[in-house]
Amino acid sequence: MSNYADEVDLSANLEETIKELSIQGIRQQARANSWTYTGKCHYCEEPIGTGIYCDADCAAWHREEQAAQARKYGRHPSDLE
């Protein structure tokens, strides 16, 4: 019975480690993919005063384009650059 409990504990520890590594990876990817203000729209490159897109349309078009690239290549578009 003790051997079974050890296996359960090891399995629980392994599961917790996998979860922690997954969360860490997601956080690192979020930091790497964060957009910063450049003075230009990230989609059409028009000059802007604040933000990362000039309007809601550019934001939507950019999201759609990124989603299409992710579907096509099977990974996040920033991984392709």
A tleap script that builds the chain and sets N, CA, C and O, in Angstrom:
source leaprc.protein.ff14SB
mol = sequence {
  NMET SER ASN TYR ALA ASP GLU VAL ASP LEU
  SER ALA ASN LEU GLU GLU THR ILE LYS GLU
  LEU SER ILE GLN GLY ILE ARG GLN GLN ALA
  ARG ALA ASN SER TRP THR TYR THR GLY LYS
  CYS HIE TYR CYS GLU GLU PRO ILE GLY THR
  GLY ILE TYR CYS ASP ALA ASP CYS ALA ALA
  TRP HIE ARG GLU GLU GLN ALA ALA GLN ALA
  ARG LYS TYR GLY ARG HIE PRO SER ASP LEU
  CGLU
}
set mol.1.N position { 0.823 -1.200 0.000 }
set mol.1.CA position { 0.000 0.000 0.000 }
set mol.1.C position { 0.867 1.264 0.000 }
set mol.1.O position { 0.531 2.261 -0.639 }
set mol.2.N position { 1.966 1.205 0.712 }
set mol.2.CA position { 2.862 2.353 0.789 }
set mol.2.C position { 3.465 2.677 -0.572 }
set mol.2.O position { 3.647 3.846 -0.912 }
set mol.3.N position { 3.775 1.648 -1.348 }
set mol.3.CA position { 4.344 1.838 -2.675 }
set mol.3.C position { 3.360 2.567 -3.583 }
set mol.3.O position { 3.751 3.424 -4.375 }
set mol.4.N position { 2.086 2.222 -3.461 }
set mol.4.CA position { 1.043 2.877 -4.259 }
set mol.4.C position { 0.957 4.363 -3.908 }
set mol.4.O position { 0.817 5.203 -4.796 }
set mol.5.N position { 1.038 4.686 -2.630 }
set mol.5.CA position { 0.973 6.083 -2.190 }
set mol.5.C position { 2.166 6.869 -2.731 }
set mol.5.O position { 2.028 8.032 -3.108 }
set mol.6.N position { 3.326 6.237 -2.767 }
set mol.6.CA position { 4.508 6.906 -3.317 }
set mol.6.C position { 4.312 7.237 -4.792 }
set mol.6.O position { 4.686 8.319 -5.244 }
set mol.7.N position { 3.726 6.305 -5.541 }
set mol.7.CA position { 3.472 6.536 -6.959 }
set mol.7.C position { 2.473 7.667 -7.169 }
set mol.7.O position { 2.624 8.472 -8.088 }
set mol.8.N position { 1.456 7.727 -6.317 }
set mol.8.CA position { 0.460 8.796 -6.405 }
set mol.8.C position { 1.112 10.138 -6.100 }
set mol.8.O position { 0.850 11.127 -6.784 }
set mol.9.N position { 1.954 10.175 -5.085 }
set mol.9.CA position { 2.659 11.413 -4.743 }
set mol.9.C position { 3.577 11.857 -5.877 }
set mol.9.O position { 3.625 13.041 -6.212 }
set mol.10.N position { 4.297 10.920 -6.463 }
set mol.10.CA position { 5.181 11.254 -7.580 }
set mol.10.C position { 4.384 11.779 -8.767 }
set mol.10.O position { 4.792 12.733 -9.429 }
set mol.11.N position { 3.258 11.153 -9.026 }
set mol.11.CA position { 2.407 11.589 -10.134 }
set mol.11.C position { 1.868 12.992 -9.883 }
set mol.11.O position { 1.843 13.820 -10.794 }
set mol.12.N position { 1.440 13.262 -8.664 }
set mol.12.CA position { 0.922 14.590 -8.322 }
set mol.12.C position { 2.023 15.640 -8.438 }
set mol.12.O position { 1.783 16.742 -8.932 }
set mol.13.N position { 3.221 15.300 -7.988 }
set mol.13.CA position { 4.347 16.235 -8.095 }
set mol.13.C position { 4.697 16.514 -9.552 }
set mol.13.O position { 4.966 17.656 -9.925 }
set mol.14.N position { 4.694 15.469 -10.372 }
set mol.14.CA position { 4.987 15.636 -11.792 }
set mol.14.C position { 3.931 16.510 -12.461 }
set mol.14.O position { 4.257 17.386 -13.262 }
set mol.15.N position { 2.672 16.268 -12.131 }
set mol.15.CA position { 1.585 17.077 -12.694 }
set mol.15.C position { 1.737 18.543 -12.299 }
set mol.15.O position { 1.542 19.429 -13.131 }
set mol.16.N position { 2.076 18.802 -11.069 }
set mol.16.CA position { 2.265 20.179 -10.595 }
set mol.16.C position { 3.440 20.842 -11.312 }
set mol.16.O position { 3.359 22.013 -11.681 }
set mol.17.N position { 4.519 20.107 -11.509 }
set mol.17.CA position { 5.682 20.642 -12.224 }
set mol.17.C position { 5.325 20.993 -13.659 }
set mol.17.O position { 5.725 22.042 -14.164 }
set mol.18.N position { 4.573 20.118 -14.318 }
set mol.18.CA position { 4.153 20.375 -15.697 }
set mol.18.C position { 3.288 21.628 -15.764 }
set mol.18.O position { 3.455 22.450 -16.665 }
set mol.19.N position { 2.371 21.776 -14.824 }
set mol.19.CA position { 1.515 22.974 -14.793 }
set mol.19.C position { 2.352 24.236 -14.608 }
set mol.19.O position { 2.146 25.231 -15.303 }
set mol.20.N position { 3.294 24.194 -13.671 }
set mol.20.CA position { 4.134 25.364 -13.413 }
set mol.20.C position { 4.967 25.734 -14.638 }
set mol.20.O position { 5.102 26.915 -14.960 }
set mol.21.N position { 5.523 24.740 -15.318 }
set mol.21.CA position { 6.314 25.013 -16.521 }
set mol.21.C position { 5.444 25.563 -17.648 }
set mol.21.O position { 5.880 26.425 -18.411 }
set mol.22.N position { 4.228 25.068 -17.748 }
set mol.22.CA position { 3.308 25.580 -18.770 }
set mol.22.C position { 2.972 27.039 -18.516 }
set mol.22.O position { 2.985 27.855 -19.438 }
set mol.23.N position { 2.675 27.365 -17.280 }
set mol.23.CA position { 2.356 28.749 -16.920 }
set mol.23.C position { 3.566 29.645 -17.176 }
set mol.23.O position { 3.423 30.747 -17.706 }
set mol.24.N position { 4.738 29.181 -16.806 }
set mol.24.CA position { 5.962 29.957 -17.034 }
set mol.24.C position { 6.179 30.198 -18.530 }
set mol.24.O position { 6.548 31.303 -18.927 }
set mol.25.N position { 5.956 29.189 -19.353 }
set mol.25.CA position { 6.109 29.334 -20.797 }
set mol.25.C position { 5.129 30.322 -21.384 }
set mol.25.O position { 5.488 31.114 -22.255 }
set mol.26.N position { 3.893 30.286 -20.917 }
set mol.26.CA position { 2.874 31.222 -21.394 }
set mol.26.C position { 3.247 32.646 -21.010 }
set mol.26.O position { 3.099 33.565 -21.816 }
set mol.27.N position { 3.726 32.836 -19.794 }
set mol.27.CA position { 4.131 34.180 -19.362 }
set mol.27.C position { 5.312 34.695 -20.179 }
set mol.27.O position { 5.345 35.870 -20.545 }
set mol.28.N position { 6.275 33.833 -20.467 }
set mol.28.CA position { 7.425 34.249 -21.277 }
set mol.28.C position { 6.989 34.611 -22.688 }
set mol.28.O position { 7.473 35.588 -23.260 }
set mol.29.N position { 6.080 33.832 -23.245 }
set mol.29.CA position { 5.594 34.127 -24.591 }
set mol.29.C position { 4.824 35.442 -24.605 }
set mol.29.O position { 4.944 36.223 -25.549 }
set mol.30.N position { 4.039 35.686 -23.571 }
set mol.30.CA position { 3.279 36.935 -23.502 }
set mol.30.C position { 4.220 38.135 -23.438 }
set mol.30.O position { 3.970 39.152 -24.085 }
set mol.31.N position { 5.298 38.026 -22.666 }
set mol.31.CA position { 6.267 39.122 -22.599 }
set mol.31.C position { 6.962 39.317 -23.941 }
set mol.31.O position { 7.203 40.452 -24.350 }
set mol.32.N position { 7.285 38.239 -24.622 }
set mol.32.CA position { 7.989 38.329 -25.903 }
set mol.32.C position { 7.096 38.886 -27.003 }
set mol.32.O position { 7.582 39.515 -27.943 }
set mol.33.N position { 5.794 38.656 -26.889 }
set mol.33.CA position { 4.867 39.071 -27.938 }
set mol.33.C position { 4.142 40.373 -27.618 }
set mol.33.O position { 3.233 40.771 -28.346 }
set mol.34.N position { 4.538 41.040 -26.536 }
set mol.34.CA position { 3.833 42.262 -26.172 }
set mol.34.C position { 4.180 43.374 -27.156 }
set mol.34.O position { 5.323 43.512 -27.592 }
set mol.35.N position { 3.180 44.146 -27.484 }
set mol.35.CA position { 3.350 45.237 -28.437 }
set mol.35.C position { 3.641 46.523 -27.680 }
set mol.35.O position { 3.063 46.773 -26.622 }
set mol.36.N position { 4.528 47.327 -28.218 }
set mol.36.CA position { 4.859 48.602 -27.605 }
set mol.36.C position { 4.541 49.733 -28.575 }
set mol.36.O position { 4.456 49.536 -29.787 }
set mol.37.N position { 4.373 50.899 -28.017 }
set mol.37.CA position { 4.080 52.082 -28.821 }
set mol.37.C position { 5.291 52.431 -29.678 }
set mol.37.O position { 6.411 52.539 -29.178 }
set mol.38.N position { 5.052 52.608 -30.981 }
set mol.38.CA position { 6.135 52.957 -31.910 }
set mol.38.C position { 5.872 54.268 -32.637 }
set mol.38.O position { 6.742 54.780 -33.341 }
set mol.39.N position { 4.654 54.816 -32.462 }
set mol.39.CA position { 4.297 56.022 -33.202 }
set mol.39.C position { 3.617 55.713 -34.521 }
set mol.39.O position { 3.156 56.613 -35.223 }
set mol.40.N position { 3.557 54.414 -34.857 }
set mol.40.CA position { 2.891 53.973 -36.081 }
set mol.40.C position { 1.921 52.846 -35.750 }
set mol.40.O position { 2.141 52.079 -34.812 }
set mol.41.N position { 0.851 52.755 -36.527 }
set mol.41.CA position { -0.094 51.650 -36.399 }
set mol.41.C position { 0.650 50.346 -36.718 }
set mol.41.O position { 1.385 50.272 -37.702 }
set mol.42.N position { 0.456 49.334 -35.892 }
set mol.42.CA position { 1.149 48.065 -36.116 }
set mol.42.C position { 0.621 47.321 -37.332 }
set mol.42.O position { 1.251 46.364 -37.784 }
set mol.43.N position { -0.521 47.736 -37.873 }
set mol.43.CA position { -1.064 47.059 -39.051 }
set mol.43.C position { -0.782 47.834 -40.336 }
set mol.43.O position { -0.198 47.293 -41.275 }
set mol.44.N position { -1.196 49.104 -40.376 }
set mol.44.CA position { -1.074 49.866 -41.635 }
set mol.44.C position { 0.098 50.850 -41.634 }
set mol.44.O position { 0.408 51.453 -42.660 }
set mol.45.N position { 0.747 51.007 -40.474 }
set mol.45.CA position { 1.913 51.881 -40.306 }
set mol.45.C position { 1.618 53.366 -40.485 }
set mol.45.O position { 2.527 54.153 -40.750 }
set mol.46.N position { 0.357 53.751 -40.341 }
set mol.46.CA position { 0.006 55.176 -40.343 }
set mol.46.C position { 0.499 55.793 -39.041 }
set mol.46.O position { 0.492 55.118 -38.011 }
set mol.47.N position { 0.925 57.053 -39.052 }
set mol.47.CA position { 1.339 57.723 -37.815 }
set mol.47.C position { 0.164 57.836 -36.836 }
set mol.47.O position { -0.952 58.173 -37.231 }
set mol.48.N position { 0.430 57.552 -35.558 }
set mol.48.CA position { -0.601 57.662 -34.522 }
set mol.48.C position { -0.015 58.354 -33.302 }
set mol.48.O position { 1.199 58.364 -33.097 }
set mol.49.N position { -0.900 58.933 -32.497 }
set mol.49.CA position { -0.453 59.632 -31.301 }
set mol.49.C position { -0.272 58.724 -30.104 }
set mol.49.O position { 0.686 58.875 -29.346 }
set mol.50.N position { -1.185 57.782 -29.928 }
set mol.50.CA position { -1.109 56.853 -28.801 }
set mol.50.C position { -1.587 55.480 -29.247 }
set mol.50.O position { -2.187 55.338 -30.312 }
set mol.51.N position { -1.321 54.484 -28.438 }
set mol.51.CA position { -1.797 53.134 -28.723 }
set mol.51.C position { -0.912 52.399 -29.708 }
set mol.51.O position { 0.202 52.825 -30.013 }
set mol.52.N position { -1.443 51.267 -30.207 }
set mol.52.CA position { -0.679 50.475 -31.167 }
set mol.52.C position { -1.394 50.343 -32.504 }
set mol.52.O position { -0.792 49.902 -33.484 }
set mol.53.N position { -2.682 50.722 -32.560 }
set mol.53.CA position { -3.444 50.712 -33.805 }
set mol.53.C position { -4.089 52.075 -34.005 }
set mol.53.O position { -4.380 52.784 -33.042 }
set mol.54.N position { -4.310 52.434 -35.267 }
set mol.54.CA position { -4.918 53.737 -35.540 }
set mol.54.C position { -6.425 53.712 -35.297 }
set mol.54.O position { -7.004 54.743 -34.955 }
set mol.55.N position { -7.070 52.560 -35.464 }
set mol.55.CA position { -8.504 52.450 -35.190 }
set mol.55.C position { -8.875 50.989 -34.957 }
set mol.55.O position { -8.034 50.096 -35.062 }
set mol.56.N position { -10.146 50.762 -34.639 }
set mol.56.CA position { -10.615 49.410 -34.334 }
set mol.56.C position { -10.539 48.493 -35.548 }
set mol.56.O position { -10.315 47.291 -35.404 }
set mol.57.N position { -10.724 49.051 -36.744 }
set mol.57.CA position { -10.654 48.227 -37.952 }
set mol.57.C position { -9.258 47.630 -38.133 }
set mol.57.O position { -9.120 46.440 -38.416 }
set mol.58.N position { -8.237 48.453 -37.972 }
set mol.58.CA position { -6.869 47.946 -38.113 }
set mol.58.C position { -6.576 46.874 -37.060 }
set mol.58.O position { -5.922 45.873 -37.355 }
set mol.59.N position { -7.053 47.081 -35.851 }
set mol.59.CA position { -6.846 46.082 -34.801 }
set mol.59.C position { -7.507 44.764 -35.192 }
set mol.59.O position { -6.902 43.701 -35.050 }
set mol.60.N position { -8.739 44.825 -35.681 }
set mol.60.CA position { -9.463 43.612 -36.077 }
set mol.60.C position { -8.786 42.934 -37.264 }
set mol.60.O position { -8.632 41.712 -37.275 }
set mol.61.N position { -8.382 43.711 -38.256 }
set mol.61.CA position { -7.724 43.137 -39.430 }
set mol.61.C position { -6.408 42.466 -39.049 }
set mol.61.O position { -6.066 41.401 -39.565 }
set mol.62.N position { -5.676 43.104 -38.140 }
set mol.62.CA position { -4.402 42.532 -37.719 }
set mol.62.C position { -4.619 41.220 -36.974 }
set mol.62.O position { -3.894 40.251 -37.200 }
set mol.63.N position { -5.619 41.181 -36.082 }
set mol.63.CA position { -5.930 39.940 -35.368 }
set mol.63.C position { -6.327 38.839 -36.348 }
set mol.63.O position { -5.897 37.694 -36.210 }
set mol.64.N position { -7.152 39.191 -37.342 }
set mol.64.CA position { -7.577 38.203 -38.339 }
set mol.64.C position { -6.378 37.677 -39.133 }
set mol.64.O position { -6.277 36.479 -39.399 }
set mol.65.N position { -5.482 38.576 -39.504 }
set mol.65.CA position { -4.296 38.167 -40.263 }
set mol.65.C position { -3.409 37.248 -39.434 }
set mol.65.O position { -2.904 36.249 -39.945 }
set mol.66.N position { -3.217 37.573 -38.166 }
set mol.66.CA position { -2.400 36.733 -37.295 }
set mol.66.C position { -3.043 35.366 -37.092 }
set mol.66.O position { -2.353 34.347 -37.086 }
set mol.67.N position { -4.372 35.343 -36.925 }
set mol.67.CA position { -5.067 34.065 -36.753 }
set mol.67.C position { -4.930 33.206 -38.008 }
set mol.67.O position { -4.748 31.993 -37.912 }
set mol.68.N position { -5.015 33.825 -39.179 }
set mol.68.CA position { -4.864 33.086 -40.438 }
set mol.68.C position { -3.453 32.508 -40.552 }
set mol.68.O position { -3.282 31.370 -40.987 }
set mol.69.N position { -2.451 33.285 -40.165 }
set mol.69.CA position { -1.074 32.792 -40.211 }
set mol.69.C position { -0.872 31.651 -39.219 }
set mol.69.O position { -0.177 30.679 -39.513 }
set mol.70.N position { -1.484 31.777 -38.047 }
set mol.70.CA position { -1.365 30.714 -37.049 }
set mol.70.C position { -2.009 29.430 -37.560 }
set mol.70.O position { -1.473 28.341 -37.355 }
set mol.71.N position { -3.162 29.555 -38.229 }
set mol.71.CA position { -3.802 28.368 -38.800 }
set mol.71.C position { -2.942 27.775 -39.913 }
set mol.71.O position { -2.802 26.556 -40.013 }
set mol.72.N position { -2.377 28.626 -40.734 }
set mol.72.CA position { -1.591 28.162 -41.879 }
set mol.72.C position { -0.296 27.483 -41.443 }
set mol.72.O position { 0.055 26.418 -41.952 }
set mol.73.N position { 0.406 28.097 -40.508 }
set mol.73.CA position { 1.714 27.598 -40.107 }
set mol.73.C position { 1.691 26.775 -38.819 }
set mol.73.O position { 2.692 26.152 -38.466 }
set mol.74.N position { 0.569 26.767 -38.125 }
set mol.74.CA position { 0.441 25.961 -36.923 }
set mol.74.C position { 1.158 26.500 -35.712 }
set mol.74.O position { 1.402 25.759 -34.759 }
set mol.75.N position { 1.501 27.772 -35.724 }
set mol.75.CA position { 2.149 28.382 -34.561 }
set mol.75.C position { 1.916 29.885 -34.607 }
set mol.75.O position { 1.343 30.413 -35.561 }
set mol.76.N position { 2.364 30.553 -33.571 }
set mol.76.CA position { 2.151 31.993 -33.469 }
set mol.76.C position { 2.960 32.706 -34.545 }
set mol.76.O position { 4.120 32.359 -34.765 }
set mol.77.N position { 2.375 33.698 -35.224 }
set mol.77.CA position { 3.079 34.400 -36.302 }
set mol.77.C position { 4.416 35.005 -35.894 }
set mol.77.O position { 5.330 35.075 -36.716 }
set mol.78.N position { 4.554 35.443 -34.651 }
set mol.78.CA position { 5.827 36.042 -34.239 }
set mol.78.C position { 6.944 35.000 -34.213 }
set mol.78.O position { 8.122 35.353 -34.266 }
set mol.79.N position { 6.579 33.712 -34.131 }
set mol.79.CA position { 7.596 32.663 -34.174 }
set mol.79.C position { 8.196 32.527 -35.566 }
set mol.79.O position { 9.266 31.938 -35.723 }
set mol.80.N position { 7.518 33.067 -36.580 }
set mol.80.CA position { 7.965 32.924 -37.959 }
set mol.80.C position { 8.947 34.004 -38.366 }
set mol.80.O position { 9.629 33.866 -39.382 }
set mol.81.N position { 9.032 35.072 -37.597 }
set mol.81.CA position { 9.879 36.211 -37.969 }
set mol.81.C position { 11.312 35.977 -37.588 }
set mol.81.O position { 12.162 36.835 -37.828 }
savepdb mol mol.pdb
quit
